[in-house]
Amino acid sequence: MDPLESAHIDCPYCGESLEITVDSSVGQHEYVEDCQVCCKPIQFRIRVSAEGTSSIDVRSEDD
């Protein structure tokens, strides 16, 4: 099973749809990455279930 998977998220600032790659082998983690369109920092929270399914929560710095 490949731990890397593609996902689409919407930027919490500009609303643009972005494709990201999630590494489910890391388990639960958080990181900040700038939007590829508006360059504002997006906070990512990745959770991985016991079955290996990822869920992604994105937030602006103000949330």
mmCIF file of the N, C-alpha and C atoms, coordinates in Angstrom:
data_MODEL
# 
_entry.id   MODEL 
# 
loop_
_atom_site.group_PDB 
_atom_site.id 
_atom_site.type_symbol 
_atom_site.label_atom_id 
_atom_site.label_alt_id 
_atom_site.label_comp_id 
_atom_site.label_asym_id 
_atom_site.label_entity_id 
_atom_site.label_seq_id 
_atom_site.pdbx_PDB_ins_code 
_atom_site.Cartn_x 
_atom_site.Cartn_y 
_atom_site.Cartn_z 
_atom_site.occupancy 
_atom_site.B_iso_or_equiv 
_atom_site.pdbx_formal_charge 
_atom_site.auth_seq_id 
_atom_site.auth_comp_id 
_atom_site.auth_asym_id 
_atom_site.auth_atom_id 
_atom_site.pdbx_PDB_model_num 
ATOM 1   N N  . MET A 1 1  ? 0.843   -1.193 0.000  1.00 0.00 ? 1  MET A N  1 
ATOM 2   C CA . MET A 1 1  ? 0.000   0.000  0.000  1.00 0.00 ? 1  MET A CA 1 
ATOM 3   C C  . MET A 1 1  ? 0.883   1.248  0.000  1.00 0.00 ? 1  MET A C  1 
ATOM 4   N N  . ASP A 1 2  ? 0.670   2.124  -0.930 1.00 0.00 ? 2  ASP A N  1 
ATOM 5   C CA . ASP A 1 2  ? 1.449   3.347  -1.063 1.00 0.00 ? 2  ASP A CA 1 
ATOM 6   C C  . ASP A 1 2  ? 1.016   4.340  0.011  1.00 0.00 ? 2  ASP A C  1 
ATOM 7   N N  . PRO A 1 3  ? 1.954   4.819  0.858  1.00 0.00 ? 3  PRO A N  1 
ATOM 8   C CA . PRO A 1 3  ? 1.572   5.764  1.910  1.00 0.00 ? 3  PRO A CA 1 
ATOM 9   C C  . PRO A 1 3  ? 1.277   7.167  1.388  1.00 0.00 ? 3  PRO A C  1 
ATOM 10  N N  . LEU A 1 4  ? 1.648   7.452  0.125  1.00 0.00 ? 4  LEU A N  1 
ATOM 11  C CA . LEU A 1 4  ? 1.391   8.775  -0.444 1.00 0.00 ? 4  LEU A CA 1 
ATOM 12  C C  . LEU A 1 4  ? 0.080   8.763  -1.216 1.00 0.00 ? 4  LEU A C  1 
ATOM 13  N N  . GLU A 1 5  ? -0.766  9.732  -0.946 1.00 0.00 ? 5  GLU A N  1 
ATOM 14  C CA . GLU A 1 5  ? -2.031  9.841  -1.671 1.00 0.00 ? 5  GLU A CA 1 
ATOM 15  C C  . GLU A 1 5  ? -2.307  11.307 -1.980 1.00 0.00 ? 5  GLU A C  1 
ATOM 16  N N  . SER A 1 6  ? -2.955  11.537 -3.097 1.00 0.00 ? 6  SER A N  1 
ATOM 17  C CA . SER A 1 6  ? -3.331  12.893 -3.495 1.00 0.00 ? 6  SER A CA 1 
ATOM 18  C C  . SER A 1 6  ? -4.688  13.242 -2.920 1.00 0.00 ? 6  SER A C  1 
ATOM 19  N N  . ALA A 1 7  ? -4.859  14.499 -2.578 1.00 0.00 ? 7  ALA A N  1 
ATOM 20  C CA . ALA A 1 7  ? -6.136  14.988 -2.063 1.00 0.00 ? 7  ALA A CA 1 
ATOM 21  C C  . ALA A 1 7  ? -6.330  16.414 -2.556 1.00 0.00 ? 7  ALA A C  1 
ATOM 22  N N  . HIS A 1 8  ? -7.567  16.844 -2.605 1.00 0.00 ? 8  HIS A N  1 
ATOM 23  C CA . HIS A 1 8  ? -7.903  18.219 -2.983 1.00 0.00 ? 8  HIS A CA 1 
ATOM 24  C C  . HIS A 1 8  ? -8.469  18.932 -1.769 1.00 0.00 ? 8  HIS A C  1 
ATOM 25  N N  . ILE A 1 9  ? -7.986  20.147 -1.553 1.00 0.00 ? 9  ILE A N  1 
ATOM 26  C CA . ILE A 1 9  ? -8.495  20.985 -0.463 1.00 0.00 ? 9  ILE A CA 1 
ATOM 27  C C  . ILE A 1 9  ? -8.829  22.357 -1.046 1.00 0.00 ? 9  ILE A C  1 
ATOM 28  N N  . ASP A 1 10 ? -9.617  23.128 -0.339 1.00 0.00 ? 10 ASP A N  1 
ATOM 29  C CA . ASP A 1 10 ? -9.910  24.512 -0.722 1.00 0.00 ? 10 ASP A CA 1 
ATOM 30  C C  . ASP A 1 10 ? -9.182  25.434 0.238  1.00 0.00 ? 10 ASP A C  1 
ATOM 31  N N  . CYS A 1 11 ? -8.459  26.400 -0.304 1.00 0.00 ? 11 CYS A N  1 
ATOM 32  C CA . CYS A 1 11 ? -7.742  27.363 0.521  1.00 0.00 ? 11 CYS A CA 1 
ATOM 33  C C  . CYS A 1 11 ? -8.746  28.115 1.395  1.00 0.00 ? 11 CYS A C  1 
ATOM 34  N N  . PRO A 1 12 ? -8.500  28.198 2.707  1.00 0.00 ? 12 PRO A N  1 
ATOM 35  C CA . PRO A 1 12 ? -9.434  28.919 3.584  1.00 0.00 ? 12 PRO A CA 1 
ATOM 36  C C  . PRO A 1 12 ? -9.412  30.434 3.384  1.00 0.00 ? 12 PRO A C  1 
ATOM 37  N N  . TYR A 1 13 ? -8.453  30.934 2.634  1.00 0.00 ? 13 TYR A N  1 
ATOM 38  C CA . TYR A 1 13 ? -8.356  32.376 2.362  1.00 0.00 ? 13 TYR A CA 1 
ATOM 39  C C  . TYR A 1 13 ? -9.017  32.739 1.034  1.00 0.00 ? 13 TYR A C  1 
ATOM 40  N N  . CYS A 1 14 ? -8.489  32.161 -0.067 1.00 0.00 ? 14 CYS A N  1 
ATOM 41  C CA . CYS A 1 14 ? -8.953  32.573 -1.395 1.00 0.00 ? 14 CYS A CA 1 
ATOM 42  C C  . CYS A 1 14 ? -9.966  31.609 -2.010 1.00 0.00 ? 14 CYS A C  1 
ATOM 43  N N  . GLY A 1 15 ? -10.139 30.426 -1.402 1.00 0.00 ? 15 GLY A N  1 
ATOM 44  C CA . GLY A 1 15 ? -11.125 29.463 -1.884 1.00 0.00 ? 15 GLY A CA 1 
ATOM 45  C C  . GLY A 1 15 ? -10.667 28.623 -3.066 1.00 0.00 ? 15 GLY A C  1 
ATOM 46  N N  . GLU A 1 16 ? -9.443  28.831 -3.529 1.00 0.00 ? 16 GLU A N  1 
ATOM 47  C CA . GLU A 1 16 ? -8.929  28.082 -4.672 1.00 0.00 ? 16 GLU A CA 1 
ATOM 48  C C  . GLU A 1 16 ? -8.757  26.609 -4.301 1.00 0.00 ? 16 GLU A C  1 
ATOM 49  N N  . SER A 1 17 ? -9.117  25.713 -5.230 1.00 0.00 ? 17 SER A N  1 
ATOM 50  C CA . SER A 1 17 ? -8.939  24.284 -5.034 1.00 0.00 ? 17 SER A CA 1 
ATOM 51  C C  . SER A 1 17 ? -7.484  23.931 -5.308 1.00 0.00 ? 17 SER A C  1 
ATOM 52  N N  . LEU A 1 18 ? -6.853  23.229 -4.359 1.00 0.00 ? 18 LEU A N  1 
ATOM 53  C CA . LEU A 1 18 ? -5.445  22.867 -4.470 1.00 0.00 ? 18 LEU A CA 1 
ATOM 54  C C  . LEU A 1 18 ? -5.280  21.364 -4.324 1.00 0.00 ? 18 LEU A C  1 
ATOM 55  N N  . GLU A 1 19 ? -4.353  20.789 -5.065 1.00 0.00 ? 19 GLU A N  1 
ATOM 56  C CA . GLU A 1 19 ? -4.035  19.374 -4.918 1.00 0.00 ? 19 GLU A CA 1 
ATOM 57  C C  . GLU A 1 19 ? -2.808  19.257 -4.020 1.00 0.00 ? 19 GLU A C  1 
ATOM 58  N N  . ILE A 1 20 ? -2.918  18.406 -2.999 1.00 0.00 ? 20 ILE A N  1 
ATOM 59  C CA . ILE A 1 20 ? -1.797  18.188 -2.093 1.00 0.00 ? 20 ILE A CA 1 
ATOM 60  C C  . ILE A 1 20 ? -1.498  16.692 -2.046 1.00 0.00 ? 20 ILE A C  1 
ATOM 61  N N  . THR A 1 21 ? -0.336  16.352 -1.544 1.00 0.00 ? 21 THR A N  1 
ATOM 62  C CA . THR A 1 21 ? 0.048   14.957 -1.338 1.00 0.00 ? 21 THR A CA 1 
ATOM 63  C C  . THR A 1 21 ? 0.143   14.714 0.152  1.00 0.00 ? 21 THR A C  1 
ATOM 64  N N  . VAL A 1 22 ? -0.523  13.658 0.615  1.00 0.00 ? 22 VAL A N  1 
ATOM 65  C CA . VAL A 1 22 ? -0.555  13.313 2.028  1.00 0.00 ? 22 VAL A CA 1 
ATOM 66  C C  . VAL A 1 22 ? 0.242   12.026 2.232  1.00 0.00 ? 22 VAL A C  1 
ATOM 67  N N  . ASP A 1 23 ? 1.124   12.020 3.234  1.00 0.00 ? 23 ASP A N  1 
ATOM 68  C CA . ASP A 1 23 ? 1.902   10.835 3.584  1.00 0.00 ? 23 ASP A CA 1 
ATOM 69  C C  . ASP A 1 23 ? 1.251   10.183 4.792  1.00 0.00 ? 23 ASP A C  1 
ATOM 70  N N  . SER A 1 24 ? 0.496   9.119  4.566  1.00 0.00 ? 24 SER A N  1 
ATOM 71  C CA . SER A 1 24 ? -0.234  8.466  5.659  1.00 0.00 ? 24 SER A CA 1 
ATOM 72  C C  . SER A 1 24 ? 0.674   7.616  6.548  1.00 0.00 ? 24 SER A C  1 
ATOM 73  N N  . SER A 1 25 ? 1.928   7.388  6.140  1.00 0.00 ? 25 SER A N  1 
ATOM 74  C CA . SER A 1 25 ? 2.838   6.591  6.963  1.00 0.00 ? 25 SER A CA 1 
ATOM 75  C C  . SER A 1 25 ? 3.307   7.366  8.198  1.00 0.00 ? 25 SER A C  1 
ATOM 76  N N  . VAL A 1 26 ? 3.150   8.679  8.187  1.00 0.00 ? 26 VAL A N  1 
ATOM 77  C CA . VAL A 1 26 ? 3.586   9.513  9.305  1.00 0.00 ? 26 VAL A CA 1 
ATOM 78  C C  . VAL A 1 26 ? 2.578   9.479  10.447 1.00 0.00 ? 26 VAL A C  1 
ATOM 79  N N  . GLY A 1 27 ? 1.343   9.118  10.162 1.00 0.00 ? 27 GLY A N  1 
ATOM 80  C CA . GLY A 1 27 ? 0.297   9.124  11.173 1.00 0.00 ? 27 GLY A CA 1 
ATOM 81  C C  . GLY A 1 27 ? -0.249  10.527 11.357 1.00 0.00 ? 27 GLY A C  1 
ATOM 82  N N  . GLN A 1 28 ? -0.752  10.818 12.547 1.00 0.00 ? 28 GLN A N  1 
ATOM 83  C CA . GLN A 1 28 ? -1.337  12.137 12.796 1.00 0.00 ? 28 GLN A CA 1 
ATOM 84  C C  . GLN A 1 28 ? -0.228  13.172 12.871 1.00 0.00 ? 28 GLN A C  1 
ATOM 85  N N  . HIS A 1 29 ? -0.412  14.285 12.149 1.00 0.00 ? 29 HIS A N  1 
ATOM 86  C CA . HIS A 1 29 ? 0.571   15.362 12.191 1.00 0.00 ? 29 HIS A CA 1 
ATOM 87  C C  . HIS A 1 29 ? -0.051  16.667 11.736 1.00 0.00 ? 29 HIS A C  1 
ATOM 88  N N  . GLU A 1 30 ? 0.638   17.755 12.045 1.00 0.00 ? 30 GLU A N  1 
ATOM 89  C CA . GLU A 1 30 ? 0.214   19.093 11.647 1.00 0.00 ? 30 GLU A CA 1 
ATOM 90  C C  . GLU A 1 30 ? 1.389   19.808 11.006 1.00 0.00 ? 30 GLU A C  1 
ATOM 91  N N  . TYR A 1 31 ? 1.083   20.659 10.046 1.00 0.00 ? 31 TYR A N  1 
ATOM 92  C CA . TYR A 1 31 ? 2.117   21.470 9.424  1.00 0.00 ? 31 TYR A CA 1 
ATOM 93  C C  . TYR A 1 31 ? 1.482   22.685 8.762  1.00 0.00 ? 31 TYR A C  1 
ATOM 94  N N  . VAL A 1 32 ? 2.315   23.647 8.375  1.00 0.00 ? 32 VAL A N  1 
ATOM 95  C CA . VAL A 1 32 ? 1.863   24.864 7.709  1.00 0.00 ? 32 VAL A CA 1 
ATOM 96  C C  . VAL A 1 32 ? 2.513   24.914 6.335  1.00 0.00 ? 32 VAL A C  1 
ATOM 97  N N  . GLU A 1 33 ? 1.693   25.223 5.331  1.00 0.00 ? 33 GLU A N  1 
ATOM 98  C CA . GLU A 1 33 ? 2.185   25.359 3.960  1.00 0.00 ? 33 GLU A CA 1 
ATOM 99  C C  . GLU A 1 33 ? 1.477   26.549 3.326  1.00 0.00 ? 33 GLU A C  1 
ATOM 100 N N  . ASP A 1 34 ? 2.207   27.337 2.561  1.00 0.00 ? 34 ASP A N  1 
ATOM 101 C CA . ASP A 1 34 ? 1.613   28.496 1.905  1.00 0.00 ? 34 ASP A CA 1 
ATOM 102 C C  . ASP A 1 34 ? 0.747   28.068 0.722  1.00 0.00 ? 34 ASP A C  1 
ATOM 103 N N  . CYS A 1 35 ? -0.375  28.770 0.539  1.00 0.00 ? 35 CYS A N  1 
ATOM 104 C CA . CYS A 1 35 ? -1.248  28.540 -0.606 1.00 0.00 ? 35 CYS A CA 1 
ATOM 105 C C  . CYS A 1 35 ? -0.452  28.830 -1.881 1.00 0.00 ? 35 CYS A C  1 
ATOM 106 N N  . GLN A 1 36 ? -0.613  27.985 -2.881 1.00 0.00 ? 36 GLN A N  1 
ATOM 107 C CA . GLN A 1 36 ? 0.088   28.146 -4.153 1.00 0.00 ? 36 GLN A CA 1 
ATOM 108 C C  . GLN A 1 36 ? -0.460  29.318 -4.953 1.00 0.00 ? 36 GLN A C  1 
ATOM 109 N N  . VAL A 1 37 ? -1.638  29.828 -4.596 1.00 0.00 ? 37 VAL A N  1 
ATOM 110 C CA . VAL A 1 37 ? -2.268  30.918 -5.338 1.00 0.00 ? 37 VAL A CA 1 
ATOM 111 C C  . VAL A 1 37 ? -2.096  32.255 -4.617 1.00 0.00 ? 37 VAL A C  1 
ATOM 112 N N  . CYS A 1 38 ? -2.549  32.342 -3.357 1.00 0.00 ? 38 CYS A N  1 
ATOM 113 C CA . CYS A 1 38 ? -2.522  33.627 -2.652 1.00 0.00 ? 38 CYS A CA 1 
ATOM 114 C C  . CYS A 1 38 ? -1.345  33.770 -1.684 1.00 0.00 ? 38 CYS A C  1 
ATOM 115 N N  . CYS A 1 39 ? -0.572  32.703 -1.505 1.00 0.00 ? 39 CYS A N  1 
ATOM 116 C CA . CYS A 1 39 ? 0.657   32.703 -0.681 1.00 0.00 ? 39 CYS A CA 1 
ATOM 117 C C  . CYS A 1 39 ? 0.416   32.880 0.817  1.00 0.00 ? 39 CYS A C  1 
ATOM 118 N N  . LYS A 1 40 ? -0.812  32.755 1.278  1.00 0.00 ? 40 LYS A N  1 
ATOM 119 C CA . LYS A 1 40 ? -1.073  32.863 2.713  1.00 0.00 ? 40 LYS A CA 1 
ATOM 120 C C  . LYS A 1 40 ? -0.875  31.495 3.368  1.00 0.00 ? 40 LYS A C  1 
ATOM 121 N N  . PRO A 1 41 ? -0.486  31.463 4.661  1.00 0.00 ? 41 PRO A N  1 
ATOM 122 C CA . PRO A 1 41 ? -0.173  30.205 5.337  1.00 0.00 ? 41 PRO A CA 1 
ATOM 123 C C  . PRO A 1 41 ? -1.429  29.407 5.709  1.00 0.00 ? 41 PRO A C  1 
ATOM 124 N N  . ILE A 1 42 ? -1.491  28.177 5.251  1.00 0.00 ? 42 ILE A N  1 
ATOM 125 C CA . ILE A 1 42 ? -2.597  27.274 5.559  1.00 0.00 ? 42 ILE A CA 1 
ATOM 126 C C  . ILE A 1 42 ? -2.114  26.285 6.615  1.00 0.00 ? 42 ILE A C  1 
ATOM 127 N N  . GLN A 1 43 ? -2.886  26.112 7.668  1.00 0.00 ? 43 GLN A N  1 
ATOM 128 C CA . GLN A 1 43 ? -2.567  25.130 8.702  1.00 0.00 ? 43 GLN A CA 1 
ATOM 129 C C  . GLN A 1 43 ? -3.259  23.817 8.343  1.00 0.00 ? 43 GLN A C  1 
ATOM 130 N N  . PHE A 1 44 ? -2.483  22.762 8.210  1.00 0.00 ? 44 PHE A N  1 
ATOM 131 C CA . PHE A 1 44 ? -2.997  21.439 7.877  1.00 0.00 ? 44 PHE A CA 1 
ATOM 132 C C  . PHE A 1 44 ? -2.954  20.552 9.113  1.00 0.00 ? 44 PHE A C  1 
ATOM 133 N N  . ARG A 1 45 ? -4.027  19.811 9.347  1.00 0.00 ? 45 ARG A N  1 
ATOM 134 C CA . ARG A 1 45 ? -4.061  18.778 10.381 1.00 0.00 ? 45 ARG A CA 1 
ATOM 135 C C  . ARG A 1 45 ? -4.444  17.484 9.680  1.00 0.00 ? 45 ARG A C  1 
ATOM 136 N N  . ILE A 1 46 ? -3.549  16.518 9.707  1.00 0.00 ? 46 ILE A N  1 
ATOM 137 C CA . ILE A 1 46 ? -3.760  15.229 9.044  1.00 0.00 ? 46 ILE A CA 1 
ATOM 138 C C  . ILE A 1 46 ? -3.984  14.169 10.111 1.00 0.00 ? 46 ILE A C  1 
ATOM 139 N N  . ARG A 1 47 ? -5.036  13.412 9.948  1.00 0.00 ? 47 ARG A N  1 
ATOM 140 C CA . ARG A 1 47 ? -5.321  12.280 10.838 1.00 0.00 ? 47 ARG A CA 1 
ATOM 141 C C  . ARG A 1 47 ? -5.410  11.028 9.974  1.00 0.00 ? 47 ARG A C  1 
ATOM 142 N N  . VAL A 1 48 ? -4.848  9.938  10.472 1.00 0.00 ? 48 VAL A N  1 
ATOM 143 C CA . VAL A 1 48 ? -4.869  8.674  9.743  1.00 0.00 ? 48 VAL A CA 1 
ATOM 144 C C  . VAL A 1 48 ? -5.556  7.635  10.624 1.00 0.00 ? 48 VAL A C  1 
ATOM 145 N N  . SER A 1 49 ? -6.596  6.991  10.076 1.00 0.00 ? 49 SER A N  1 
ATOM 146 C CA . SER A 1 49 ? -7.336  5.975  10.828 1.00 0.00 ? 49 SER A CA 1 
ATOM 147 C C  . SER A 1 49 ? -6.525  4.677  10.888 1.00 0.00 ? 49 SER A C  1 
ATOM 148 N N  . ALA A 1 50 ? -6.979  3.741  11.693 1.00 0.00 ? 50 ALA A N  1 
ATOM 149 C CA . ALA A 1 50 ? -6.319  2.436  11.808 1.00 0.00 ? 50 ALA A CA 1 
ATOM 150 C C  . ALA A 1 50 ? -6.324  1.693  10.473 1.00 0.00 ? 50 ALA A C  1 
ATOM 151 N N  . GLU A 1 51 ? -7.315  1.995  9.622  1.00 0.00 ? 51 GLU A N  1 
ATOM 152 C CA . GLU A 1 51 ? -7.395  1.360  8.303  1.00 0.00 ? 51 GLU A CA 1 
ATOM 153 C C  . GLU A 1 51 ? -6.483  2.039  7.282  1.00 0.00 ? 51 GLU A C  1 
ATOM 154 N N  . GLY A 1 52 ? -5.861  3.162  7.663  1.00 0.00 ? 52 GLY A N  1 
ATOM 155 C CA . GLY A 1 52 ? -4.967  3.872  6.760  1.00 0.00 ? 52 GLY A CA 1 
ATOM 156 C C  . GLY A 1 52 ? -5.622  4.976  5.965  1.00 0.00 ? 52 GLY A C  1 
ATOM 157 N N  . THR A 1 53 ? -6.887  5.297  6.270  1.00 0.00 ? 53 THR A N  1 
ATOM 158 C CA . THR A 1 53 ? -7.592  6.369  5.574  1.00 0.00 ? 53 THR A CA 1 
ATOM 159 C C  . THR A 1 53 ? -7.239  7.713  6.206  1.00 0.00 ? 53 THR A C  1 
ATOM 160 N N  . SER A 1 54 ? -6.898  8.686  5.366  1.00 0.00 ? 54 SER A N  1 
ATOM 161 C CA . SER A 1 54 ? -6.516  10.009 5.856  1.00 0.00 ? 54 SER A CA 1 
ATOM 162 C C  . SER A 1 54 ? -7.704  10.956 5.867  1.00 0.00 ? 54 SER A C  1 
ATOM 163 N N  . SER A 1 55 ? -7.755  11.827 6.880  1.00 0.00 ? 55 SER A N  1 
ATOM 164 C CA . SER A 1 55 ? -8.694  12.940 6.876  1.00 0.00 ? 55 SER A CA 1 
ATOM 165 C C  . SER A 1 55 ? -7.864  14.210 7.035  1.00 0.00 ? 55 SER A C  1 
ATOM 166 N N  . ILE A 1 56 ? -8.260  15.239 6.327  1.00 0.00 ? 56 ILE A N  1 
ATOM 167 C CA . ILE A 1 56 ? -7.493  16.482 6.268  1.00 0.00 ? 56 ILE A CA 1 
ATOM 168 C C  . ILE A 1 56 ? -8.370  17.634 6.731  1.00 0.00 ? 56 ILE A C  1 
ATOM 169 N N  . ASP A 1 57 ? -7.859  18.406 7.674  1.00 0.00 ? 57 ASP A N  1 
ATOM 170 C CA . ASP A 1 57 ? -8.534  19.608 8.156  1.00 0.00 ? 57 ASP A CA 1 
ATOM 171 C C  . ASP A 1 57 ? -7.623  20.783 7.845  1.00 0.00 ? 57 ASP A C  1 
ATOM 172 N N  . VAL A 1 58 ? -8.143  21.801 7.142  1.00 0.00 ? 58 VAL A N  1 
ATOM 173 C CA . VAL A 1 58 ? -7.340  22.985 6.833  1.00 0.00 ? 58 VAL A CA 1 
ATOM 174 C C  . VAL A 1 58 ? -7.960  24.204 7.497  1.00 0.00 ? 58 VAL A C  1 
ATOM 175 N N  . ARG A 1 59 ? -7.092  25.100 7.957  1.00 0.00 ? 59 ARG A N  1 
ATOM 176 C CA . ARG A 1 59 ? -7.549  26.307 8.657  1.00 0.00 ? 59 ARG A CA 1 
ATOM 177 C C  . ARG A 1 59 ? -6.653  27.476 8.302  1.00 0.00 ? 59 ARG A C  1 
ATOM 178 N N  . SER A 1 60 ? -7.210  28.664 8.449  1.00 0.00 ? 60 SER A N  1 
ATOM 179 C CA . SER A 1 60 ? -6.402  29.870 8.322  1.00 0.00 ? 60 SER A CA 1 
ATOM 180 C C  . SER A 1 60 ? -5.757  30.129 9.679  1.00 0.00 ? 60 SER A C  1 
ATOM 181 N N  . GLU A 1 61 ? -4.818  31.046 9.732  1.00 0.00 ? 61 GLU A N  1 
ATOM 182 C CA . GLU A 1 61 ? -4.172  31.378 11.002 1.00 0.00 ? 61 GLU A CA 1 
ATOM 183 C C  . GLU A 1 61 ? -5.146  32.020 11.979 1.00 0.00 ? 61 GLU A C  1 
ATOM 184 N N  . ASP A 1 62 ? -6.230  32.595 11.479 1.00 0.00 ? 62 ASP A N  1 
ATOM 185 C CA . ASP A 1 62 ? -7.201  33.284 12.317 1.00 0.00 ? 62 ASP A CA 1 
ATOM 186 C C  . ASP A 1 62 ? -8.194  32.340 12.993 1.00 0.00 ? 62 ASP A C  1 
ATOM 187 N N  . ASP A 1 63 ? -8.286  31.097 12.527 1.00 0.00 ? 63 ASP A N  1 
ATOM 188 C CA . ASP A 1 63 ? -9.258  30.140 13.080 1.00 0.00 ? 63 ASP A CA 1 
ATOM 189 C C  . ASP A 1 63 ? -8.778  29.529 14.374 1.00 0.00 ? 63 ASP A C  1 
# 
